[in-house]
Amino acid sequence: MASDLIVFVLKATVSPGQLTIEGDVDALAYALDLHPEKINLDLMNFDAPFQLKRRGVETKILVGGEAVRKDETLMRSIALGHSYLDLIKAGNSYTQVAKQQGSAKRVVQFLVEFSFLAPDIVEAVFCGDATNRAYNPVDQDQQVAKILGCATRDDCSSLVQKRSPNAKTTNPKV
């Protein structure tokens, strides 16, 4: 059914956060057996904001007013990372933390890395604006640019300000 509709699309343009579709008036007129002048041109083109949500190998395009689903797994990973880091700061080894939590040492080491994410990234994750993508746990400027899809961290600051102009950016500890 959806593949039948593609013949009515003349051009689709995807730019950062924006999807523009131009309809093919002639194709629609032919399919409906109408003269092209009878078709309302305002209804043949539309722009819609969208978000890309990636998780593993899956990518979804969320268009328009769809509810943004927060990445619960990523949020839990960040929270656990902070919790495990607190235990390590208190003098426990990775092995001890892993044993206490019923997990593998490597899992604890991996999750602790999430506690070093840039505060902008953590805020974006908990607001539903970022997903689990590759990151560099050392360079927070690169993290922000990569995760939020900006050229630089400064470019991303306007995104964070639009989302929560009065909010302080902090790493949540759960």
C-alpha positions in Angstrom: 0.0 0.0 0.0 2.7 2.5 1.0 4.8 1.5 -2.0 1.8 2.5 -4.2 1.9 6.0 -2.9 5.6 6.6 -3.8 4.6 7.3 -7.4 3.0 10.5 -6.2 6.2 11.8 -4.7 8.1 14.1 -7.1 10.9 15.0 -4.6 11.7 14.4 -1.0 14.3 16.5 0.8 15.8 15.6 4.2 17.7 18.3 6.0 18.7 18.4 9.7 15.4 18.0 11.6 13.2 18.8 8.5 11.5 16.6 5.9 10.1 18.2 2.8 8.0 16.3 0.3 6.8 17.7 -3.0 4.0 15.8 -4.6 3.7 15.0 -8.3 0.6 16.8 -9.5 0.6 15.2 -12.9 0.9 11.7 -11.5 -2.0 12.3 -9.0 -4.2 13.9 -11.6 -3.6 11.0 -14.0 -4.4 8.4 -11.2 -7.6 10.3 -10.3 -8.5 11.0 -13.9 -8.6 14.8 -13.3 -7.1 17.8 -14.9 -4.0 18.9 -13.0 -5.5 22.4 -12.5 -8.3 20.9 -10.4 -5.8 19.7 -7.7 -5.0 22.1 -4.8 -1.2 22.7 -5.1 -1.0 23.7 -1.4 -1.9 20.1 -0.5 0.7 18.6 -2.7 3.7 19.8 -0.7 4.4 19.7 3.0 7.2 20.2 5.5 7.4 18.3 8.7 9.9 18.3 11.6 11.4 15.0 12.4 13.8 13.2 14.6 16.1 10.2 13.9 16.1 7.7 16.8 18.9 5.1 16.5 19.3 2.1 18.7 21.8 -0.5 17.6 21.3 -1.2 13.9 17.7 0.1 13.9 16.8 3.7 12.9 13.4 5.2 13.2 12.2 8.5 11.7 9.8 10.2 14.1 7.8 12.8 12.1 5.6 15.6 13.4 3.9 15.3 16.7 4.7 11.7 17.6 5.5 11.2 21.2 9.2 11.0 21.8 10.1 7.8 23.6 13.0 8.0 25.9 15.7 5.4 25.7 15.1 3.6 29.0 18.1 1.3 28.5 20.5 4.2 28.0 19.0 6.1 30.9 19.5 3.1 33.1 23.1 2.6 31.9 23.9 6.2 32.8 22.3 5.8 36.3 24.1 2.6 36.9 27.4 4.1 35.7 27.1 6.8 38.3 26.1 4.4 41.0 29.1 2.1 40.2 31.5 5.0 40.1 30.3 6.1 43.6 31.0 2.6 44.9 34.5 2.7 43.3 35.2 6.1 44.7 34.2 4.7 48.1 37.1 2.2 47.8 35.6 -0.8 46.1 37.4 -2.5 43.2 35.7 -3.2 39.9 35.7 -6.9 40.9 34.0 -6.2 44.2 31.4 -4.0 42.6 30.7 -6.6 40.0 30.3 -9.3 42.7 28.0 -7.1 44.8 25.8 -6.3 41.8 25.8 -9.8 40.4 27.5 -8.7 37.2 30.7 -9.2 35.3 33.7 -6.9 35.9 33.7 -5.8 32.2 30.1 -4.8 32.4 30.8 -2.6 35.5 33.8 -1.1 33.7 31.7 -0.4 30.6 28.9 1.2 32.6 31.2 3.4 34.6 32.2 5.1 31.3 28.7 6.5 31.1 29.3 8.6 34.2 31.8 10.6 32.1 29.3 11.7 29.5 29.0 15.4 28.9 26.2 17.0 31.0 24.5 18.2 27.8 24.4 14.6 26.5 22.9 13.3 29.8 20.3 16.0 29.7 19.4 15.2 26.1 19.1 11.5 26.9 16.8 12.1 29.9 14.7 14.6 27.7 14.4 12.0 24.9 16.6 14.0 22.5 19.5 11.6 22.2 20.1 7.9 21.7 22.8 5.4 22.3 25.4 6.2 19.7 29.2 5.8 19.7 30.8 8.3 22.0 34.3 9.3 23.2 34.2 9.2 27.0 37.2 11.6 27.2 36.3 14.5 24.9 33.0 16.0 26.0 32.9 18.6 23.2 33.1 15.9 20.6 30.4 13.9 22.5 28.0 16.8 22.4 28.5 17.5 18.7 28.3 13.8 17.7 25.3 12.9 19.9 23.2 16.0 19.2 24.1 16.2 15.6 25.9 19.6 15.6 29.1 20.6 14.0 30.5 21.9 17.3 29.4 22.0 21.0 28.7 25.8 20.6 26.3 25.0 17.8 24.4 22.6 20.1 24.0 25.1 22.9 21.0 26.6 21.2 19.3 23.2 21.1 19.8 22.8 24.8 18.6 26.3 25.5 15.4 25.9 23.4 14.6 22.7 25.2 15.1 24.0 28.7 16.0 27.7 29.0 15.9 27.7 32.8 17.3 24.3 33.5 20.7 23.8 34.9 22.7 21.1 33.1 23.9 18.5 35.6 24.7 14.9 35.6 21.8 13.1 37.4 22.8 10.6 40.0 20.3 7.8 40.6 
